[in-house]
Every structure is written in C-alpha cells, then in structure tokens.
Amino acid sequence: MIRFEQVSKRYSGGNQALQGVTFSIQPGSLVFLTGHSGAGKSTLLRLVMMLERPSRGQVVVNGQSLSQLHDRHAPMVRQQIGMIFQDHKLLNDKTVADNVALPLMIAGLRYGDIRKRVRAALDKVGLLAKEKSWPLALSGGEQQRVGIARAIVGMPPLLLADEPTGNLDPELSWELFRLFREVSEAGVTVLIASHDLELVRRMGERVLVLSDGKLIDDVPARTGRRSE
C-alpha cells in the first residue's frame, strides 16, 4: 500500500527533513510512526498526500509511483486517503452529520447514499446519537471521533493520522487507538504519527522510528497483540 525507496526531502531553506528513508507497509496494516519533534513525521505524511514532493527517491502509494504523477493528479490521489488532524478541523457552523458528509458531497454522491454512509460512519465511532449536534457542544474526544468518521466515510483504502491524540487524556487516547485498530481490521491501511510512546508500545503494533530525518528502527508487531 505504501512504499518509500531511499526517500529524502530537503526544503528550500536547507532543512533536511528526511534522509534515505526506506520502508514498505502492506495493505490492511496498522503502523505507528514515532520520533522527536522535528524528526520528519509530518513531512513523511505530507509526501504520501502529495502535499510535498521528495527531493530524491520514490514514494509509491497503492501501486502508483507519485513521482510519475503531475500535480494535477494530486486531488485524485487524496480522494483515496482519509486524513485525520490533531485539531479536528471541523466546521463549527455545520452539524456533526454535515461535517462528516463533506467528502461525499464534494464527490457528488446522491443524498440518500450520503445519509446512509454518514450514519454508518458515525455509528462506527459511537456518535450516531450526536449526528444533529454542533461541534462546539462535543468534548475533545468526541470531536476527534467526528474527524475519524469524516475520514472513513468515503471508505478510503488508506488512513493517515497526524498526532490525533495530542490534545486528549490517556484514557481517550487509548480508546481512539483501539478504534484505529478496528478500522485496520476492516481492511484499511492505517499509518499514525504519534509522540505518545507509552500508548504506542501498549498497542503492540509495528512502529517506525524517525530521528533527524532518518529511519533508525522498524519494530515489528508484537505477537498476540489483538487480544488486548
């Protein structure tokens, strides 16, 4: 699903964000990406989204080399990816259901199909009863789950999350991580950038570790992790 081959990224100011990064992630996997602030986690996710281009090397997503695609194809690539942010990025003047429906409305789906998918996504994250609520009436954890519902409502094969639990307490963070596991068990490839090392270790999934733009470790998933 994702393959990096000797990928480096140097910004115009001279900052070397990534250097010679190589790894692959199989479809349906749940993988965590960790490292200190500035290690290159966000840059790596932006390369997958075609929000940045590598300086060297090759990024392959779903069998397609992104380096061979023109910028005009970037929206097509992003339609196959669900993205979750730390700050939710919800529209406060729209209800929960309308926020979740946005990707489907942009894609031009019919109203009946949109409603069914939105309700299914909200049910998946345990917020079906909140579909008519406003974002500001929700807790931080609930807002983040709305963000997850919006990311998965289009049934993308790939889900990316950039520090999705950064503003949540450990209990809520654990609940969200387990929700990500359920999503991956449904066949979605999930890559999560997180600085919460304790919870990441507790999950027992595969962990990619970045330091100063280099991939310094690739920790395999722990046997028996699914029973936790």
C-alpha positions as CSV (number, residue, x, y, z in Angstrom):
1,M,0.0,0.0,0.0
2,I,2.9,2.4,0.9
3,R,6.5,2.1,-0.2
4,F,9.3,4.5,0.4
5,E,12.6,3.9,-1.6
6,Q,15.6,5.9,-0.4
7,V,13.4,9.0,0.1
8,S,15.0,12.3,1.0
9,K,13.3,15.7,1.5
10,R,15.3,18.9,1.7
11,Y,13.3,22.2,1.9
12,S,14.4,25.3,0.1
13,G,15.8,26.8,3.3
14,G,18.3,24.0,3.6
15,N,16.4,21.9,6.2
16,Q,16.9,18.2,5.7
17,A,13.6,16.8,6.8
18,L,14.1,13.2,5.6
19,Q,17.2,11.3,4.5
20,G,17.3,8.0,2.7
21,V,14.1,6.6,4.2
22,T,13.1,3.1,3.0
23,F,10.2,1.0,4.2
24,S,7.0,-0.6,3.0
25,I,3.6,-1.1,4.5
26,Q,1.3,-3.9,3.4
27,P,-2.5,-3.4,2.8
28,G,-4.6,-3.6,5.9
29,S,-1.7,-2.9,8.3
30,L,-1.8,-0.7,11.4
31,V,1.6,1.1,11.7
32,F,2.7,3.8,14.1
33,L,5.3,6.5,13.2
34,T,7.2,7.9,16.2
35,G,10.1,10.3,16.8
36,H,11.1,13.5,18.5
37,S,9.6,16.8,17.4
38,G,11.1,17.7,14.0
39,A,12.1,14.1,13.3
40,G,10.2,14.2,10.0
41,K,6.9,12.5,10.8
42,S,4.7,15.2,9.4
43,T,6.9,15.6,6.3
44,L,6.6,11.8,5.6
45,L,2.8,12.0,5.8
46,R,2.7,15.1,3.5
47,L,4.7,13.1,0.9
48,V,2.1,10.4,1.0
49,M,-0.6,13.0,0.5
50,M,1.3,14.7,-2.4
51,L,1.4,17.9,-0.3
52,E,5.2,17.7,-0.7
53,R,7.5,16.2,-3.3
54,P,10.6,14.2,-2.4
55,S,14.0,15.7,-3.3
56,R,15.3,12.2,-4.0
57,G,13.9,8.7,-4.0
58,Q,10.5,7.3,-4.8
59,V,7.1,7.3,-2.9
60,V,4.7,4.6,-4.1
61,V,1.0,4.5,-2.9
62,N,-1.4,1.8,-3.9
63,G,1.0,0.7,-6.6
64,Q,1.3,4.1,-8.1
65,S,4.6,6.0,-8.1
66,L,3.8,9.5,-7.0
67,S,6.9,10.9,-8.7
68,Q,5.4,10.0,-12.1
69,L,2.2,11.9,-11.4
70,H,1.7,15.6,-12.4
71,D,0.5,17.9,-9.7
72,R,-3.0,18.0,-11.3
73,H,-3.4,14.3,-10.3
74,A,-2.9,15.1,-6.6
75,P,-6.6,15.5,-5.9
76,M,-7.2,12.0,-7.3
77,V,-4.6,10.6,-5.0
78,R,-6.0,12.4,-2.0
79,Q,-9.5,11.0,-2.7
80,Q,-8.1,7.6,-1.8
81,I,-6.7,8.8,1.5
82,G,-8.5,9.7,4.7
83,M,-6.6,12.3,6.8
84,I,-7.1,13.0,10.5
85,F,-5.6,16.0,12.2
86,Q,-4.8,16.8,15.8
87,D,-7.0,19.9,15.8
88,H,-10.0,18.2,14.2
89,K,-10.6,20.9,11.6
90,L,-14.4,20.7,12.0
91,L,-16.7,23.4,10.7
92,N,-18.5,24.9,13.7
93,D,-21.4,26.2,11.6
94,K,-22.3,22.7,10.4
95,T,-23.8,19.8,12.3
96,V,-21.8,16.7,13.1
97,A,-23.6,14.9,10.2
98,D,-22.9,17.7,7.8
99,N,-19.2,17.7,8.7
100,V,-18.9,14.0,8.1
101,A,-20.8,14.3,4.8
102,L,-18.5,16.9,3.3
103,P,-16.2,14.5,1.4
104,L,-19.2,12.7,-0.1
105,M,-20.8,16.0,-1.1
106,I,-17.6,17.1,-2.8
107,A,-17.5,13.7,-4.6
108,G,-21.1,14.3,-5.9
109,L,-22.9,11.3,-4.3
110,R,-26.7,11.3,-4.1
111,Y,-28.3,12.5,-0.9
112,G,-29.7,9.1,0.0
113,D,-26.3,7.4,-0.3
114,I,-24.6,10.2,1.7
115,R,-27.1,9.9,4.6
116,K,-26.6,6.1,4.8
117,R,-22.8,6.4,4.7
118,V,-22.7,9.2,7.2
119,R,-24.9,7.3,9.7
120,A,-22.8,4.2,9.3
121,A,-19.6,6.1,9.9
122,L,-21.0,7.8,13.0
123,D,-22.2,4.5,14.3
124,K,-18.7,3.1,13.8
125,V,-17.2,5.7,16.1
126,G,-20.1,5.6,18.6
127,L,-21.6,9.0,17.8
128,L,-24.8,8.2,15.9
129,A,-26.8,9.9,18.6
130,K,-24.9,13.1,18.1
131,E,-25.5,13.5,14.4
132,K,-27.6,16.6,14.8
133,S,-25.3,18.2,17.4
134,W,-22.9,21.1,16.8
135,P,-19.1,20.5,17.1
136,L,-18.7,23.0,19.9
137,A,-21.2,21.0,22.0
138,L,-18.9,18.0,21.9
139,S,-16.0,17.0,24.1
140,G,-12.5,17.0,22.6
141,G,-12.6,13.2,22.3
142,E,-16.0,13.3,20.6
143,Q,-14.7,16.0,18.1
144,Q,-11.8,13.8,17.3
145,R,-14.1,10.8,16.6
146,V,-16.1,13.0,14.3
147,G,-12.9,13.7,12.4
148,I,-12.3,10.0,12.2
149,A,-15.8,9.4,10.9
150,R,-15.3,12.1,8.2
151,A,-12.0,10.4,7.2
152,I,-13.5,6.9,6.8
153,V,-17.0,7.9,5.4
154,G,-15.7,7.6,1.8
155,M,-14.3,4.1,2.6
156,P,-10.7,5.0,1.6
157,P,-8.1,2.2,1.4
158,L,-5.6,4.3,3.3
159,L,-6.0,6.3,6.5
160,L,-3.3,8.8,7.8
161,A,-3.4,10.4,11.2
162,D,-1.0,13.2,12.4
163,E,-0.8,13.3,16.2
164,P,-4.5,12.5,16.5
165,T,-4.4,12.2,20.3
166,G,-2.2,15.2,21.1
167,N,-4.9,17.1,23.0
168,L,-6.5,14.1,24.7
169,D,-6.0,12.4,28.0
170,P,-4.5,8.9,28.2
171,E,-7.9,7.1,28.5
172,L,-9.4,8.8,25.5
173,S,-6.2,8.3,23.5
174,W,-6.4,4.6,24.2
175,E,-10.0,4.4,23.1
176,L,-9.1,6.2,19.8
177,F,-6.1,3.9,19.2
178,R,-8.3,0.9,19.6
179,L,-10.8,2.4,17.2
180,F,-8.0,2.8,14.7
181,R,-7.2,-0.9,15.2
182,E,-10.9,-1.8,14.4
183,V,-10.6,0.3,11.2
184,S,-7.5,-1.6,10.2
185,E,-9.1,-4.9,10.9
186,A,-11.8,-4.0,8.4
187,G,-9.1,-3.9,5.7
188,V,-8.0,-0.2,5.8
189,T,-4.3,0.6,5.9
190,V,-3.6,2.9,8.8
191,L,-0.5,5.0,9.5
192,I,-0.4,7.1,12.6
193,A,2.2,9.6,13.6
194,S,2.3,9.9,17.4
195,H,4.6,11.0,20.2
196,D,2.8,9.0,22.8
197,L,5.3,6.2,23.2
198,E,3.7,4.6,26.2
199,L,0.4,4.1,24.4
200,V,2.1,3.1,21.1
201,R,4.0,0.3,23.0
202,R,0.8,-0.8,24.7
203,M,-0.8,-1.3,21.3
204,G,1.9,-3.7,20.3
205,E,1.7,-2.8,16.6
206,R,4.5,-2.2,14.2
207,V,6.4,1.0,14.9
208,L,8.6,3.0,12.5
209,V,11.0,5.3,14.4
210,L,12.4,8.5,12.9
211,S,15.3,10.6,14.2
212,D,16.7,13.7,12.5
213,G,15.0,12.6,9.3
214,K,16.4,9.0,9.3
215,L,14.6,5.8,9.9
216,I,16.5,4.4,12.8
217,D,14.3,1.5,13.8
218,D,11.4,-0.7,12.5
219,V,9.9,-2.6,15.4
220,P,7.6,-5.5,14.3
221,A,4.2,-6.0,15.8
222,R,4.1,-8.0,19.0
223,T,2.6,-11.5,18.8
224,G,-0.8,-11.8,20.4
225,R,-1.5,-8.0,20.4
226,R,-5.0,-8.4,19.1
227,S,-6.2,-10.0,22.4
228,E,-5.5,-6.8,24.4
